[in-house]
Amino acid sequence: MSKFSYVSYLDVNLSSGSDRASIYASTTDERVGNQIAVTINFMVTDKNYQQVILTNEEIKQCVFLGDYHTGKIISSDVSSTGWAAITDAWDYVTSDVTNNYQTPQAVHQSITYYVSCNDYSTRSCTFCAVVTPDGGASIVTGAKGTEFDSGVTLTSLPEIYYDYTQLEFDRVDTQNKTYGKHAVDQDNYYVSIPGGTFKNDWYASSPTIYDSVNSDDNHPALYQMAFSIGPQGTYDLTLSDGTVIPMPYNERAGQLCLSRITIKNYTVPSVNKGSSYIRVWDVYGNSAYLNFTPSNDNDNISISNA
């Protein structure tokens, strides 16, 4: 590893500029749980006080996140303390990575750790930076540290499992048109968190059309569909007779979109009348397990907990 003798600058921070934030604990799998990005900025020098530029691998070997009060390094093993710090970002990071701080004379190098928690017990943890020079004592920005005093505090919150009654479920009349010999009625249903947004979803089968339902001869053919959370678009539903029905979807950003579409003078080739299971996650990795079922003589889609 590249040698350095002194640390001339060292701090730890959140991109928000605050010294504290909240994090949702994940008791199931930290890889799909909330992470907070904590960035350490530093500058190291040789014995002549000339800056030493470390490679990324060298930084990982000597610059760590630690406990502010004890100076102990926070490991990647979340089971030991309830907290983990890794250099990989998963899907639910809620503090953006900061840019390297720059001065006219020098560039402060940096490393970002992504902190997760799996043990909610109404507690907080304050984190510091730890730098370990070759053959020297660790430089710590914590209570038992040196001239650098810098820390950020994260407070754990209980993981949320949304009940469907906590969500908004809106029906929107999307189109009533005729394509060829088929009269089409499409209603889009949007599932949302009041004051929040969904980020990801998972379907028990196909991520686009997950269910098709055909009732008896007294009813038009019915498709029930879901579209992955993402940008607005149009899906071309192609019938067996070659008729193409353009279906608008995802017209509300950050909401789960389902479609109920009836098609007259058409028979659905395959029939599946069961409820459809979807799991969705908010931006913090909190989730809801939901079922969607045709109801009211196939005139609506109903929502329930899975």
N, C-alpha and C positions, 0 to 999 in steps of 0.2 A: 504494500500500500504506500501511496505517496506520503512523505513525512511532513509534518508541520509541528510547530512548537507552541504557538500562541493562538488564542482566539481574540480577535480585535472587535468583533461585533457578533451579537447573538440575541435573537428574540423569537417569540412564538406568538402566532396571531391567527385570528379568523378573518376571512375576507370581508365580513360585514363591518369591520372596524371596531366591533364590540369585543369585550373580553369574556363574554359568556354567551351560551346558547343552550337550547334544549334538544334532547335526542330521544327518539322513541326506542325503547328496548325491544329486541326481537328474541323471543324465547324459543323459536323453532329453528331458524336457519339464518345466521347473520349475513349470509350471502344474498338474501332477499330482504334484508332489514335496512333500517336507517343508518347512514354514515354521516359524520361531520368531518369536513376537510380542515385539518389543522396544519398550518405551514410554518416551518422553521426557517428563518433567514439568518445567515451567518457569514463571517469572513474569517479565514484562518491565514496565518503567516508563518514563515520560517523564523529561525533564530535571529535573522537580520531584519525582521519585521517587513519582509517582502511578501506580498500576497501569494498564497499557494492555491491554485485552482484544482479542485478535486473532480474526478470523474463521477458519474452517477453511481457506479458500483462502489467506489471509495466512500462516497457520502453515506450510502446505506450501511457501511461497516463502522462508521464512527459518529453519526449524527442520529440521535434517537429522541423519541417522545418519552417523558418520564412523569412520575407522580411528583407534583410540586412540593408536597410536604415531606416525602421520604427520599426523593431523588432516584427511586427505583425505576428502572426502565420498564415501560409497558410493552409486553410481548404481543405476539400474534395469536396467542392462546387465550381466547376469551373466557375459558372455563376457570382459570386460576383466580382472577379478580373480578370477573364480570365485565371487564373492559378489554378491548383489543385494539391494537394500532397496526395497520398494514399499509403498504405502499400501492395497493391495488384498489381501484374504485369500482364498486358494484353499481347497481342501477339507481339507488336511492340516496344520493349525496345531496345534502341540503345546505352546504356552504361551498361556494365556488372557489377554485384554486386562485390564489393571489399571484400576481406577477412579481418577478424578482425586483426588489428595491434597487434603484440605481443612483449613484452619485457621479459627479464628473470625474473623480479620481479612481473609483473602483466599483466593481459590481458585487453585490452581495449574492452569494449562491443560496440555493434553497432546496428543501425537500418537503413534500407534502405527505402527511400520514392521514389515513382515513380511519376514524375512530368509530367503533361500534360498541354496543352494550347489550348484554343478554339477561341482565338481572335487575328488574325494577324493584327498588326498595326505598323509594322516596329519598334518594341520596344524590349527592353531587361528587364530582371528582375534578380537581384542578390539575392541569397538565403543564409541564415545563419542558424546556429543551435540555438535552444532555449531549455534550460533545466529549469524545474520549480521544485525546491526543496520543500518539505513539509513545509509550513509556512514561506517560504522565498521568496526573490525577484528572478525573472527569471535571469538566466545566458544566455547572448546572445553573439554570435560571430560577431555581426554586428557593424555598425557605432555608435550605441547608446549602445553598450555592455560593456563588462568588459575587463579583461586582455587577453581574447581569441579573436583573430581577424582572422576570416576565412570565406570565402564566395566563391560561384561559380556562374557564370553568364550564363544564358540561353537566347539565342536570337531566337525569333519566326520567322519562315519562312512561306510563304503562302502554303497552301495545294495544292498538284499537282493532277490534273485530266488528265491523259495521253490521248492525241489524238493518234489514231492508226498510224498516220503518224510519230509520234515520236518513234515508236517501230520498231524493226527489225523483219522481218517475212521471215524465210528461209524454203525452201523445200529441204528435204533430201531423196534421193532414198534409201529406207530401205531394201526391199526384192522383188525379182521376182522369185517365186518358184511355184512348183506344189505339191499340197497335194491331193492325191487320183485322182479324175477326175477334180479337180478344179485348174486352173491356177490363181495364186494370185499375185497381184501387190500392194505393200504397200509403200506409201510415208508418212513420218512424217514431220509435219510442226512445227517449233519452233518459239515462240513469246518471244522476249527478250527486255530488256531495255539496250540501249547502255551504257556500263560501269557500269551496275547495275544488280540486280537480283530480281526476284519475290519470294515471300514467301508463300502466301496463295491464294486460289481461291474459287470461289463459282459458282455452276452450277444451271441452272434453273430446271434441273431434275437429272438424275443419275450422280454420280461423275465419272463414268468410261465410259460407252457407252451413249452418250447423244443424238445421232441422227443416224438414219438409213435411207438411201435413195435408192430407186430402180427406175430406169428409165424404158424406154420402152423395147420391146423385142430386139431392135437392140444394146443394151448396156449391159455390164456385171453388175451384182449386185454391188451396192456401199454402203459401210458403211463409215460413218463419225463419228469419236470418239474423245473424249478428256480424258486425264489422269491427275489426281490430281498431283499438283506439289509435288515432293518428290523424293525418291530414284529410281534408274534405276531398271527396271524389265521387265518381259515378261507376257503378258496377253494371255490366251488361249481362242480364239474365237471358240466356238463350233457351228457348223452348224447343221441344222435339220436332216441331214443324218448321223450325228455322226462324221463327219470330224472335226479334231481339227487343228486350224491354230495358231501357236505361234507368237505373235506380240510383238516385242521389243518396249519399250517406255522409255521416260525420260532419254535419252542418253546424255542430256545436263543439268547439274545441274543448278537450279535456273531459268529455262525457262519453259514456258507453252508448253506442248506437245499435238498436235492434230494429228490424223492419218486419212488418206484417203486410203481405201483398196477396190480394185475391185476384184470380184470373178466370174470367168467364169463358166458356166454350173450350175448356182445356182440362185434361186429366193428368195429375202428377204421376210420373212413372213409378216413383218409389214412395212408400208411405212410412212415416215415423211419427207416432202420436205421443211419444213420451215428452216429459219436460226436459229442458235443456240447461245444463250446468255450466256456469261461468264463474271464474274467480277473477277479481279485479283488485288492483293495488293503487293506493294514492301515492303522492310524491314522496312520502316518508316510508313507504313499504308496509303501511297498514292495509289490511285487506278485507274484502267481503266475499262470502260464498253465497251465490245466488242461483235460483232456479227460475226459469221463464216458461210459462205454459199457456197454450191457447185456452181461452175462457169465453164465457158468455156466448155459447154456440159458435165458437171460432171468430167472434167479432172483436175480441181484444186479446192482448197479451197480459197475463198477470205475473206479478213478481212475488217471490217468497224466499226465505232462507233455505239454502241447500242443506 
